[in-house]
């Protein structure tokens, strides 16, 4: 069910070019998917050492294109790009821009491996939104994003 919601919202974003954070269930999925697409397309600028092309060069996720799963360092870099795009778009407050990733771990969800990247922002004023979880597939594309970790 989670994936159907994400796919539907991603299609809306691609069709209409808009996305905003949803307060429903603590999810920021629509914004996260849009930010993930922007980050993978180089719109947010590159992360040094990622080797995934210059900003705006039109390349898509190079790991998916090569069929190469990302490692922890690469997953952290991709999540950092997503965070940066979300701050630039206003989906996250500016206090998130300096937040470091506190954890990166892999899990299996519905027989698929995915990365869970955890960011904790002690400056966030809303208590239920101090910890952000970014879920990436094995190639570094955003699968989901929320404040619950589920």
C-alpha positions, 0 to 999 in steps of 0.5 A: 500500500505504501508504494502505491501511495508513493507512485501515485504522488510521484506521478502527480508531481511529475505531471504537475511539477509540484509537491509539498510535505503532507502532515498525514501520518507524519509523512513527507513522502510527496516532498521526499519523492520530488526531492529524490528526483531532483537530487538524482537529476543533479538539480540540488548540486553534487555531493563531493566524491559521489561521482554522479555528474555535475549539477543539472547535467541531466543524468539520472541516478547513476547507480540505478543506471549501472545496476550497482547497489549503493553502499552505506557511504553512497546512501548517506550521500544520496539522503543528504542530497534529498535533505538539501533539496527539501530545505531549498524547496521549503519542505523542511526548515533551514535548521535541517540544512546543518543536520548530520545523518545519525544512522544508516542501516539496511533492512528487508521490507516486503522481500526488498532490501532498503536503506534507512537513513536517520537524521535528528534535528534538536532545533526542530520546534515540533516534537514529533518531527525531530527525527526524519527517516529517509528510506532508499531502495538498494540503488539510492532512490527515495522509497519513502520518508517520514517522522515515524521510521515505519 
